[in-house]
Amino acid sequence: QDSEQWDIAFIAEYPSVQAFVAMLRDPVYREAVKHRQAAVEDSRLLRLAPAAAGKEFGEID
């Protein structure tokens, strides 16, 4: 059984993969992210892409 529990999540959209990578490499972001990491026990940064919508709930085109 998976014991991992999440209490909050957010989704952000970036104009391109390059923009996302540029953010990760930005010195100001890298300094600020230290505070986020210190404030939480654990976190994930997941890169996702939208999928085509299906005709019905749970259906993937």
Protein Blocks (a to p, Z undefined) as FASTA:
>chain_A
ZZbdcfbdcddddfbfklmmmmmmpmklmmmmmmmmmmpmbdcddddddddddfbehiaZ
Z
